[in-house]
Amino acid sequence: MSAQEERKALTPPTALYDHALRLLRESPEGVPLRRGYSLPQKNAAGEDLLPREEAKSAILKALSPLPDDPATLHRRFERLGIQDRHRHLIKSSVAGLALPAEQVGAARALGRRLIRTGTTASAVTVGIALLGRLGEPEDVPYLSVLGLFRDLTGAAVNALDNLDRQSAAVVWLVVYARRDELQSLVHALWTADRQAVRPELVALPDSPRLVSSAVARRIAEASHLPDLLDHHPSDTRLLARAGRLLVRMGCSRDDPTDLLAYRDALRVYDRVVTRSDLLPPTLDNAAMLLSLALDLSSGTGVLLDWAPGRRAALLESLGRLLAEPRWAVAGATGGEEDKRRRSDWIRRTGRQPFTRPATPDKFRIEVVAGDPADRNPVETRVLIDGRPVVPAAFGRGPVHSPEYLLDDGRLRAGEEPREVQLAEASCTEGCCGALYVTIRRDADQVVWEKWRQTLPGSREPAPELPTYWFDASEYDTAIARAETDSSWSWRARTIARLIKAGLIEEPDLLSQWDASRGWISSGFDDPDTAEVTFWYVPGLASGRPERADSPLQFRWVIPDDGTTPEAQAAAALRRLGEEDPKSYARVCGGSRERAEELGFPWPDSV
């Protein structure tokens, strides 16, 4: 062994906490690097990762009994083959560990020693998880520093959430808020520059792509938003920002459970709505207040722990305000395309959240189109006893569109049970799951039962949702009302729905061209266009499809020409019947090889 190797072997490894402190001191102005820090590299050559069940058993063995000191835990982990890559299993194992009252003090002391002196991520994770259960305010600074390691951020933030939500939010933003536009605010929050927090918060851009539901919640927590509002009651820009953060937290396209996780949501709703008459009647503010009203009427906001009558009172207050002439003018203005779309949306939707029944229906459907500036999907909100079902049970994506649930009759109840997918994760079901319910008719009742959620590799029930029974006549009336109501729709969306209905009625319009119907709706990038997609398989019309497993997808974009939606849909259907749509639609899916084989150009954007 060389002298250098001998010195290295005799030098004890640096505690992760000390390593993080050194990195922090070396960072400009003592502000952590965006995205946090990497853990020190370890040479893992030759190490075999234990299978999950073996690793879980080994972790429990290492923790039973709890060691007296960090060195003992390090030795146990090393002997049992527990590595840093097992930290997620470690966290869950510690969370479920039985800790009798007489062991709590020793467990807390061990946790503190591990986070301050632990030299491996696996051992430090044990300390973080113990303090997540048993920690006290004195542990917050240590957990905050360790949370700057990207591989420990999740565990540290979870622990801090139980001790100090503001500190948890700051650490979360340091590591996960990566957009350039957020960095000045994150800097002010990390350095506790209270004079800078409010102006930086107010100055944030309004783009929904900048502020997700999680970012919105963490900004509100980190900035002590209710206190800011109370200290600056006349700051209308801050008030508007608070309202927009609430809107983003409840966004179904992201994770609406962020709104439910925000402990101060009721206080902020109260401040924003009760002071909303101070806001100038701009288009932005009108859209924000209407979005809040829609959420309080049929969205995730309904699920908050409201005092009796308070939510209804806030809704009534918003309804009176937005009905005032000065706010009606705000919703009627609009020149450029984005403003015009927003103004049209306010005119279509402006009274929807305020026309609720005096007592909640047992079963009700509200089709809700959100603020077009936010590009949120159109939702078929299902309310049972006045409460939205999907966000209460499934927080990973929005409820499906009316085209899927209503236009295709999926919510109609028949004698044969039918399983219906109500919602799918925003990524895909294969990634993060979906929510299903089985619907059937039983004499004069309609039954919703056998709820289940899917997750990758499993099919799990949703036990929190019971079987629901509805009066069949009232149920059918609610479905018929929702299916025939198009007040939420705009011109291009109506054109697309009429085209789809025509193709369902006359499938030969496409099948004669060896094509089958695909997705049909208004355009995402340009909501003033209708988009018709179809799949092409040579030989489909003759019943002898060639390579049916390799279809090509085409998209036909139809701009709104200003004539009636009915006339435009009829013209589109005539063209589909008379001209091969492959001659004017463009390839948008399938494979490049198949497109070239069939003689179609492959688009650069796919």
C-alpha positions in Angstrom: 0.0 0.0 0.0 1.4 3.4 -1.0 1.7 6.2 1.6 -1.1 8.0 -0.2 -3.4 5.0 -0.1 -2.5 4.4 3.6 -3.4 8.0 4.5 -6.7 7.6 2.6 -7.5 4.4 4.4 -6.8 6.0 7.8 -8.7 9.2 7.1 -12.3 8.9 8.2 -14.8 9.8 5.5 -16.5 13.2 5.6 -20.0 13.4 7.0 -22.5 14.2 4.3 -23.7 17.2 6.4 -20.2 18.6 6.5 -19.7 18.0 2.8 -23.0 19.9 2.0 -21.9 22.8 4.3 -18.6 23.1 2.4 -20.4 23.1 -1.0 -22.8 25.8 0.3 -19.9 28.0 1.6 -18.3 27.7 -1.8 -21.4 28.7 -3.7 -21.7 32.4 -4.7 -23.3 34.4 -1.9 -24.0 31.2 0.0 -26.9 30.4 -2.2 -27.2 26.8 -3.3 -26.7 25.9 -6.9 -29.8 25.5 -9.0 -30.9 21.8 -8.9 -28.8 21.3 -5.7 -25.7 19.2 -5.3 -24.7 15.7 -6.2 -23.7 13.2 -3.5 -20.0 12.4 -3.2 -19.1 9.7 -5.7 -18.5 6.2 -4.4 -16.8 3.4 -6.1 -19.5 0.8 -6.5 -17.6 -1.6 -8.7 -18.4 -5.2 -7.9 -21.3 -4.4 -5.7 -24.5 -6.4 -6.4 -27.8 -4.8 -5.7 -30.0 -7.0 -3.5 -33.5 -7.8 -4.9 -36.2 -5.7 -3.5 -37.7 -8.2 -1.0 -34.3 -9.3 0.2 -33.2 -5.7 0.7 -36.4 -4.9 2.6 -35.8 -7.8 4.9 -32.2 -6.9 5.4 -33.1 -3.3 6.2 -35.5 -4.4 8.9 -32.9 -6.7 10.3 -30.4 -3.9 10.5 -32.8 -1.7 12.3 -33.9 -4.3 14.9 -33.0 -3.5 17.5 -32.2 0.1 16.8 -28.4 0.6 17.0 -26.9 2.7 19.7 -24.7 4.7 17.4 -24.1 5.5 13.7 -21.0 3.3 13.5 -23.0 0.2 14.4 -25.6 1.0 11.8 -22.9 1.6 9.2 -21.4 -1.8 10.0 -24.8 -3.6 9.8 -25.6 -2.0 6.5 -22.3 -2.9 5.1 -22.5 -6.5 6.3 -26.0 -7.0 5.0 -25.3 -5.5 1.6 -27.6 -2.4 2.0 -26.4 0.4 -0.3 -27.2 4.0 -0.9 -29.5 2.9 -3.8 -31.8 1.3 -1.3 -32.7 4.7 0.3 -36.4 4.6 -0.9 -36.8 1.2 0.8 -35.0 2.5 3.9 -37.4 5.5 4.1 -40.5 3.4 3.9 -39.1 0.8 6.3 -38.3 3.4 9.0 -41.8 5.0 8.5 -43.4 1.7 9.4 -41.0 0.8 12.2 -42.7 0.2 15.6 -41.3 2.6 18.2 -42.5 2.0 21.8 -42.7 5.1 23.9 -39.6 4.1 25.9 -37.5 4.0 22.7 -38.6 7.4 21.3 -35.9 9.4 23.0 -33.1 7.0 21.9 -34.5 6.9 18.3 -34.6 10.7 18.1 -31.0 10.9 19.4 -29.9 8.3 16.9 -31.6 10.2 14.1 -29.8 13.4 15.1 -26.4 11.8 15.2 -27.0 10.1 11.8 -27.9 13.4 10.0 -25.0 15.2 11.5 -22.3 12.6 11.3 -23.5 10.0 8.8 -21.2 9.3 5.9 -23.4 7.3 3.6 -26.7 8.2 2.0 -28.2 5.0 3.3 -27.4 5.8 7.0 -28.3 9.5 6.6 -31.7 8.5 5.1 -32.4 6.5 8.3 -31.7 9.6 10.3 -33.9 11.8 8.1 -36.8 9.3 8.3 -36.5 9.0 12.1 -36.6 12.8 12.4 -39.5 13.0 10.0 -41.4 11.1 12.7 -39.7 12.4 15.9 -38.0 15.6 14.9 -38.2 19.0 16.6 -37.5 22.6 15.5 -33.8 22.3 16.3 -33.5 19.7 13.6 -34.7 21.9 10.8 -31.4 23.6 9.8 -29.6 20.2 9.5 -32.4 18.7 7.4 -32.5 21.8 5.2 -28.8 21.5 4.4 -29.0 17.8 3.7 -32.0 18.4 1.4 -29.7 20.2 -0.9 -28.3 16.9 -2.1 -30.6 15.9 -5.0 -30.7 12.3 -3.9 -31.9 13.3 -0.4 -34.2 16.1 -1.3 -37.4 14.1 -1.3 -36.7 12.5 2.1 -35.6 15.7 3.7 -38.6 17.7 2.3 -41.0 15.0 3.6 -39.4 15.3 7.0 -39.4 19.1 7.0 -43.1 19.1 5.9 -43.9 17.7 9.4 -41.7 20.2 11.2 -41.6 23.5 9.2 -43.5 23.8 6.0 -41.8 27.1 5.0 -38.3 25.5 5.2 -39.5 22.5 3.3 -40.9 24.7 0.6 -37.7 26.7 0.3 -35.5 23.6 -0.1 -38.0 22.1 -2.6 -37.8 25.3 -4.7 -34.0 25.5 -4.6 -33.7 22.0 -6.1 -36.8 21.6 -8.2 -37.7 25.2 -9.4 -35.4 25.2 -12.4 -36.8 27.9 -14.6 -34.7 31.1 -15.0 -37.7 33.3 -14.2 -38.0 31.8 -10.7 -34.4 32.2 -9.6 -34.7 35.8 -8.2 -37.6 34.7 -6.0 -35.8 31.6 -4.9 -32.7 33.6 -4.0 -34.8 36.0 -1.9 -36.5 33.0 -0.1 -33.2 31.2 0.6 -31.5 34.3 2.0 -34.7 35.2 4.0 -34.7 38.7 2.4 -38.2 39.6 3.4 -38.0 43.0 1.7 -37.4 41.3 -1.6 -39.9 38.4 -1.4 -43.0 40.4 -2.1 -41.8 42.4 -5.2 -40.2 39.2 -6.6 -43.4 37.3 -6.1 -45.5 40.0 -7.7 -43.1 40.2 -10.7 -43.4 36.5 -11.6 -44.6 35.9 -15.2 -48.1 34.5 -15.5 -47.3 31.6 -17.9 -48.8 28.3 -16.7 -45.8 26.6 -18.2 -43.6 28.4 -15.6 -45.7 27.7 -12.5 -47.0 24.1 -12.1 -49.4 23.2 -9.3 -46.4 22.0 -7.1 -44.4 25.1 -7.8 -47.4 27.3 -6.9 -48.0 25.5 -3.6 -44.3 25.7 -2.6 -44.1 29.4 -3.5 -47.2 30.0 -1.3 -45.7 28.0 1.6 -42.2 29.5 1.3 -43.4 33.1 1.2 -45.9 32.8 4.0 -48.6 34.0 1.6 -51.4 34.6 4.1 -49.1 36.8 6.3 -48.0 38.7 3.2 -51.6 39.4 2.3 -52.4 40.5 5.9 -49.3 42.8 6.1 -50.1 44.4 2.7 -53.9 44.4 2.5 -54.1 47.1 -0.2 -51.5 45.6 -2.6 -53.8 44.5 -5.5 -50.9 43.0 -7.5 -50.1 40.7 -4.6 -53.8 39.9 -4.2 -54.0 39.0 -7.9 -50.9 36.9 -7.6 -52.3 35.0 -4.6 -55.5 34.2 -6.7 -53.4 32.9 -9.6 -51.4 30.7 -7.3 -54.6 29.2 -6.0 -55.8 28.6 -9.6 -52.5 26.9 -10.4 -52.7 24.7 -7.3 -56.1 23.3 -8.4 -55.0 22.7 -12.0 -56.2 19.3 -13.0 -53.6 19.0 -15.8 -50.9 19.0 -13.1 -51.7 17.6 -9.6 -54.8 19.1 -8.1 -54.0 17.5 -4.8 -51.4 20.3 -4.3 -54.4 22.5 -3.4 -55.6 20.0 -0.8 -52.1 19.7 0.6 -51.8 23.5 1.0 -52.7 24.0 4.6 -53.4 27.7 4.2 -55.7 27.3 1.2 -58.9 28.4 3.1 -57.2 31.5 4.5 -55.9 32.5 1.1 -59.3 31.9 -0.6 -60.9 34.0 2.1 -58.4 36.9 1.7 -58.6 36.9 -2.1 -62.4 36.7 -2.5 -63.3 39.1 0.3 -60.9 41.7 -1.0 -61.6 41.0 -4.7 -63.6 44.3 -5.0 -60.2 46.1 -4.7 -58.9 44.5 -7.9 -59.0 46.6 -11.1 -61.4 45.0 -13.6 -58.9 43.8 -16.1 -59.2 40.8 -18.3 -56.5 38.9 -16.4 -58.3 39.5 -13.1 -61.7 38.6 -14.5 -60.3 35.3 -15.8 -58.6 34.6 -12.4 -61.7 35.2 -10.4 -63.9 33.1 -12.7 -61.4 30.3 -12.5 -61.6 30.4 -8.7 -65.3 30.4 -8.9 -65.3 27.3 -11.2 -63.0 25.6 -8.7 -65.2 26.5 -5.7 -68.3 25.3 -7.5 -67.3 22.0 -9.0 -63.5 21.5 -8.8 -60.9 20.5 -6.2 -61.7 23.6 -4.1 -65.0 21.9 -3.1 -63.0 19.2 -1.2 -61.3 21.6 1.3 -62.5 21.5 4.9 -64.9 24.4 4.7 -66.9 25.8 7.6 -70.6 25.3 7.0 -71.9 27.8 4.5 -68.5 29.5 3.9 -67.8 28.2 0.4 -71.3 29.1 -0.7 -70.9 32.6 0.7 -67.6 33.1 -1.1 -69.2 31.9 -4.4 -72.1 34.2 -3.9 -69.7 37.1 -3.3 -67.8 36.4 -6.5 -71.1 36.0 -8.5 -72.2 39.5 -7.4 -68.9 41.1 -8.2 -68.5 39.5 -11.7 -72.0 40.6 -12.5 -71.2 44.2 -12.0 -71.1 46.3 -15.2 -67.4 47.2 -14.7 -66.4 43.5 -14.7 -68.7 42.7 -17.6 -66.8 45.2 -19.6 -63.5 43.6 -18.7 -64.8 40.3 -20.0 -66.0 41.9 -23.2 -62.7 43.5 -24.3 -60.3 41.7 -26.5 -58.4 42.5 -29.7 -55.6 40.1 -30.4 -56.4 36.4 -30.7 -55.4 35.3 -27.1 -57.5 38.1 -25.6 -60.4 37.4 -27.8 -60.4 33.8 -26.9 -60.3 34.7 -23.2 -63.2 37.2 -23.6 -65.3 34.6 -25.5 -64.6 32.1 -22.7 -65.7 34.6 -20.0 -68.9 35.3 -22.0 -69.7 31.6 -22.4 -68.7 30.5 -18.9 -69.3 33.6 -16.8 -72.5 32.5 -15.0 -71.9 28.7 -14.9 -70.4 28.5 -11.4 -73.2 30.6 -9.9 -76.2 28.6 -11.3 -76.0 25.8 -8.8 -79.1 24.0 -7.3 -80.1 25.2 -3.9 -79.4 21.7 -2.5 -76.8 19.4 -4.1 -78.1 16.8 -6.5 -77.2 13.3 -5.8 -75.7 13.0 -9.2 -74.7 15.9 -11.4 -72.3 16.5 -14.4 -70.7 19.8 -15.1 -68.7 20.2 -18.3 -66.0 22.8 -17.5 -63.8 24.5 -20.0 -61.0 26.4 -18.2 -59.2 29.6 -18.9 -57.9 29.2 -22.5 -54.7 31.0 -21.5 -53.9 28.1 -19.2 -54.5 25.5 -21.9 -56.3 23.3 -19.4 -58.3 20.3 -20.8 -62.1 20.5 -21.0 -63.4 18.3 -18.1 -66.5 16.3 -17.6 -66.7 16.8 -13.8 -68.8 14.2 -12.0 -70.3 15.4 -8.7 -71.9 13.0 -6.2 -73.7 14.8 -3.4 -72.1 18.0 -4.6 -68.5 16.7 -4.4 -66.3 16.1 -7.4 -65.4 12.4 -7.5 -62.2 12.3 -9.5 -60.0 14.7 -7.6 -61.2 13.2 -4.4 -59.9 9.7 -5.4 -57.3 10.3 -8.2 -54.9 13.2 -8.2 -52.7 12.2 -11.2 -54.8 13.6 -14.1 -58.0 15.3 -15.1 -61.4 13.6 -15.6 -61.9 12.8 -19.3 -63.4 15.1 -21.9 -67.1 15.3 -22.8 -66.2 13.8 -26.2 -65.0 10.7 -24.5 -67.5 10.3 -21.7 -70.6 11.9 -23.1 -70.5 12.0 -26.9 -69.8 8.2 -27.0 -72.4 7.4 -24.4 -70.0 5.9 -21.9 -71.8 7.2 -18.8 -75.2 5.8 -20.0 -76.4 3.0 -17.8 -77.5 -0.3 -19.4 -78.6 -3.7 -18.1 -75.1 -5.0 -18.8 -72.4 -3.7 -16.5 -69.9 -1.5 -18.2 -66.5 -0.5 -16.9 -65.6 3.1 -17.7 -62.3 4.9 -17.4 -63.2 8.2 -15.8 -59.7 9.7 -15.7 -56.2 8.9 -16.8 -52.8 10.2 -15.6 -51.6 13.2 -17.5 -48.6 11.2 -18.6 -50.3 7.9 -19.6 -52.1 5.1 -17.7 -49.0 2.9 -18.3 -46.9 5.4 -16.4 -49.1 6.6 -13.5 -52.4 4.9 -13.7 -56.1 5.6 -14.2 -59.4 5.5 -12.4 -62.2 3.2 -13.4 -65.8 2.6 -12.3 -68.4 0.0 -13.3 -71.8 1.3 -14.2 -75.0 -0.8 -14.4 -78.8 -0.4 -14.2 -80.6 -2.3 -11.5 -84.4 -1.9 -12.0 -85.2 1.7 -11.1 -81.6 2.4 -9.8 -78.3 3.0 -11.5 -75.3 1.6 -9.6 -71.7 2.9 -9.7 -69.5 0.2 -8.1 -66.2 -1.7 -8.3 -64.0 1.3 -8.3 -60.4 0.6 -9.1 -57.2 2.4 -9.8 -54.5 1.0 -12.0 -50.8 1.5 -11.4 -48.0 0.2 -13.6 -47.7 -3.6 -13.0 -50.8 -3.7 -10.7 -54.6 -3.4 -10.7 -55.6 -1.9 -7.4 -59.1 -1.1 -6.1 -60.0 2.3 -4.8 -61.4 1.3 -1.4 -62.1 4.8 -0.3 -65.0 5.0 -2.8 -68.1 3.1 -1.9 -70.9 1.8 -4.1 -73.3 4.6 -5.1 -77.0 4.1 -6.0 -78.9 6.7 -8.0 -82.5 7.0 -8.9 -82.5 5.9 -12.6 -84.9 8.6 -13.8 -82.9 11.4 -12.2 -79.6 9.8 -13.5 -80.9 9.6 -17.0 -82.1 13.2 -16.9 -78.7 14.3 -15.7 -76.9 12.4 -18.5 -79.3 13.7 -21.1 -78.8 17.3 -19.9 -75.0 17.0 -20.0 -75.0 15.3 -23.5 -77.2 18.0 -25.1 -75.6 21.0 -23.3 -73.0 22.7 -25.6 -73.0 26.0 -23.8 -69.4 25.4 -22.7 -68.1 24.8 -26.3 -66.6 27.3 -28.7 -67.0 27.3 -32.5 -64.0 25.1 -33.5 -64.8 22.6 -30.8 -68.4 22.4 -31.9 -67.3 21.9 -35.5 -65.1 19.0 -34.4 -67.9 17.4 -32.4 -70.3 17.6 -35.3 -67.7 16.1 -37.6 -67.1 13.3 -35.1 -70.9 12.7 -34.8 -71.2 12.5 -38.6 -68.4 10.0 -38.9 -70.0 7.8 -36.1 -73.2 7.9 -38.1 -71.5 7.3 -41.5 -68.3 5.4 -40.9 -68.0 4.5 -44.6 -66.9 8.1 -45.2 -63.5 7.1 -43.9 -63.5 3.3 -44.4 -63.9 3.7 -48.2 -60.4 5.2 -48.1 -58.9 2.4 -46.0 -59.0 4.7 -43.0 -60.5 4.6 -39.5 -61.5 7.4 -37.2 -59.0 8.7 -34.7 -58.9 11.7 -32.3 -61.2 14.6 -33.4 -61.3 17.8 -31.4 -60.2 21.5 -31.5 -56.5 22.1 -31.9 -54.3 22.3 -28.9 -51.8 24.9 -30.3 -54.6 26.7 -32.1 -58.0 26.3 -30.4 -59.7 28.1 -33.4 -59.1 25.1 -35.6 -60.8 21.7 -35.7 -58.5 18.7 -36.1 -59.5 15.4 -37.6 -57.1 12.5 -37.2 -57.5 9.0 -38.8 -55.5 5.8 -39.2 -54.6 4.4 -42.6 -54.1 0.7 -43.3 -53.9 -0.4 -47.0 -56.6 -3.0 -47.7 -58.8 -2.1 -44.8 -61.9 -1.4 -46.9 -61.6 -4.8 -48.7 -61.3 -6.7 -45.4 -57.7 -7.7 -46.2 -55.6 -5.1 -44.2 -51.9 -5.1 -45.0 -49.7 -4.9 -41.9 -52.5 -3.7 -39.6 -50.0 -3.5 -36.7 -48.1 -0.6 -38.6 -50.8 2.0 -39.4 -50.0 5.5 -40.4 -51.8 8.4 -38.6 -52.9 11.5 -40.5 -54.1 14.9 -39.3 -56.4 17.3 -41.1 -56.5 20.8 -39.7 -59.7 22.8 -40.5 -59.5 26.5 -39.8 -62.7 28.3 -38.7 -63.9 30.2 -41.8 -66.5 32.2 -40.0 -69.6 30.4 -41.3 -71.8 28.4 -39.0 -70.3 25.4 -37.3 -73.1 23.2 -38.8 -72.2 24.4 -42.3 -68.5 23.9 -41.8 -69.0 20.4 -40.4 -71.3 19.5 -43.3 -68.7 20.7 -45.8 -65.9 18.7 -44.1 -68.0 15.5 -44.2 -68.8 16.1 -47.9 -65.2 16.4 -48.7 -64.3 13.3 -46.7 -66.9 11.4 -48.8 -65.7 12.8 -52.1 -61.9 13.1 -51.8 -59.4 10.8 -50.4 -58.3 12.6 -47.2 -54.8 11.3 -47.5 -54.4 13.8 -50.4 -54.9 16.8 -48.1 -54.2 15.6 -44.6 -50.6 15.1 -43.4 -48.9 12.2 -41.7 -48.6 12.8 -37.9 -47.9 9.4 -36.5 -46.8 5.8 -37.2 -43.3 5.2 -38.3 -41.0 6.9 -40.8 -40.1 3.6 -42.5 -43.8 2.8 -43.1 -44.5 6.3 -44.4 -41.7 6.2 -46.9 -42.7 2.7 -47.9 -46.2 3.9 -48.7 -44.9 7.1 -50.4 -45.9 9.7 -47.8 -43.5 12.4 -46.6 -42.5 12.1 -42.9 -42.9 15.4 -41.0 -39.9 16.9 -39.3 -41.9 17.7 -36.1 -42.8 14.0 -35.3 
